[in-house]
Amino acid sequence: MQRRSLAGAINYYVLSMGEMISTMLLWVIPKATLSLLAGLGIPRFQYDLARAYYTARFGEQSPGKAAMWCRRAAERGWPPAESLLASFYVAAFGVPEDPDQVFYWNRRAAEHDDAWGQSALAWCYQQGVGTKPDPELAFKWWLEAAQQGLPEAQYAVAHCLFSGAGTPRDIEMADQWCRLALKSGAESAAELLRLIEAAA
């Protein structure tokens, strides 16, 4: 009972902090402490431990451990863990390659308002990964991620609007999204902007 109360108190504290501050703090927590907190069942720490094994933060990259801790956090509904686990299934990192799992976990992350999950779900619909190709749903989810400020999604929205993929062609809106993507750091948007300007 005390263990569950402690886990709840720590989880509440982490969630009440700003995302950037909590992320900064988590990157300085020693491995033993992080493992203990993850073992308490707190998804934020389970996810960070998964990332630590993924990036070899403690000098050890372990696909199996990364996938295990990521799955635990994802199963508890932590959106960044859901989208990271989906990427593991794409790359066969600690888990077998599985298009159905890619789609499943990206959809869960997207439905939990994770911008990376939304963008990855759009990619699934565009490419037909774990589902039938659907350009309109691809555009819908890229737009959701773009509105959250994800540069890659802003570029994808601009590209869809320029080419008319999944949405009516709209050069003016494509120009606006492309400029926003470029300003946000999507370097690939520069070439698209040249094409848009030439077509205007």
N, C-alpha and C positions, 0 to 999 in steps of 0.2 A: 504494500500500500504506500509506504514511504517512497519507494523507488518511483512509482507512478506519479506521486505528487511532485517529486523533484523534477521528473521529466516534463510534467505539465508547466511548472513554474519556469523552467529554462526555455521551453518552447514559447511561452507567452513573452518572455523577455526578448528573445531573438526576433519574434514577429513584430514586436513593438518598436524595435530599432529601425532606422532607415536601412534600405537594402545595401547601399554603398558602405555604410559604417559596419553593418554586420558582416559583410563580405571581407572587409579589411581586417576585422578582428579574427575571423575564421582562418585567414591565411597566416596568422602568427601563432595559432594554437598548436602546441606540440602534438605529435602523433598519438601518444598514449592518452592524452586528454580528449582529443578528437575521437579516438576509438571508443573511449568510455561514453562520451556523449551520444555517439551514433548507436552504441549498444543499448542506450536507454530508450531507443525507438523514436528519436526526434528526427523527422525527415530532413530538416535543414542540414543537420550534421551528417546524416547518412549520405546525403547528396554531396556534401563537401568531401567526405572521406572517399566516395566514389571518384570524384574529380582528382583527389590526391593520388589515388592509384592509377588513374588514367594518364595524368601528366607527370608521373614519377616525382611528385613533390617531395617525398621523403627519401628519394634516391632509389625507389623501387617501382617499376611499372608492372602492374598485375592486371591483365585483362579480366581474369576470373573474379578477383576481388572487386574490381571496379564495377563489373556487371552485377555482382551480387548486391553490393550496397546501393547501387543505382536502382535496382529493381525494388529493394525494400522501401526506398524513399518514394519511388513512383507508385507503388501499390498503396502508399499512404496519401497519395494525391498531391505530391509536391510537383508543380508544373515543370520547373527546369529539369527535374530528374526524368520526367516522362519524355521530354524531347531529347534529352541526352541518351536515354535508353533506346529510343527509336534510332538514333544515329549509330549506336552500337550494333543494332540489327542490320543496318545498311552496310557497315564496314566489317561485319563478322568479328567484332572486338569482344571477346569473352563470351559470346553467344553465337549460335549459327546464323548465317544470313537467312532472313525470313521476311519477305515483303509484307505478309499479313500482319506481322508484329510491328513492322515499320509504320504501316498505316494506323494500326490500333493505338499505338502510343502517341503518335503525332496528333491523332484526332483527340485523344484525351487531353494532351497539352494545349491544343488549340481551343478546346471547349473551356479550359481553365484560364483563358486569356493570356497564354504565353506566346509572345510575338514570334519566337523562333519556331515554336510548335505550329503556329498558324502558317508561317512561311513554308515550313517543311510539309505541312499537309497540302498546301497549294501545289507544291512540287509533286506530291503523290498523285494528285488529281491531273496534273499536267502530263506526267509520265506514265500514268496507269500503274503505279506501284501499290499493290495490295487492293486495288479497286479498279473500276473501269475509268478510262480517261474522261474527264469532264472539264473542258476549258472554262465554263461559266463558274463552276465551283472553285476552280483554281484561282480565277480572278477575284472571286468573293473573299477567299482566305488571304490572298496577297494584299488585298485592300485593307482587311482587318489588321494585318501586321504592319502595313505601311502607315496606317493611322496611329499606330503606337510608336512610330518613329524609327522602325527598322530600315536602314538604308537599302539593304538588298531587296526588301519587299517593295520599297518605293521605286526602285529601278524596274522591278518586275511589273509593277502597275503601269509605269510609263511605257514599257515595252508592249504590254497588252493593249493599251490605249492606242499606241502608234500603229500596231499591226492589226488591231481588231480581233484579237484572240480572246474569246470568252466575253467580249463586251463590244458595243459599237465603237468604230474607229472615231477618235476625237483628238486631233492634232494639238489643239489648244490645251486640253487637260494633260495630254502626254508631255507637253513642254513644261507645264507647271510641276508635275511629279518628277520629271527628269532633273530639273534644276534643283528641286528639293533633295533628291537622292545624291546629286553631285555635292551639294552643300553639306550633306550629312556624312560624306566620306565614301560614297560608292564611285570609285574611280572609273569603272566600266561605263558609267552614265555619260562620260564625255563624248564617246564615239556615237552613242545613241542621240545625244543632243545635236550633234552635227547633222545627222540624218533627219531629225525632226525639223531643224532650221531650214534645211534644203527643201523639205517638202511643204513648208509653210507658205 
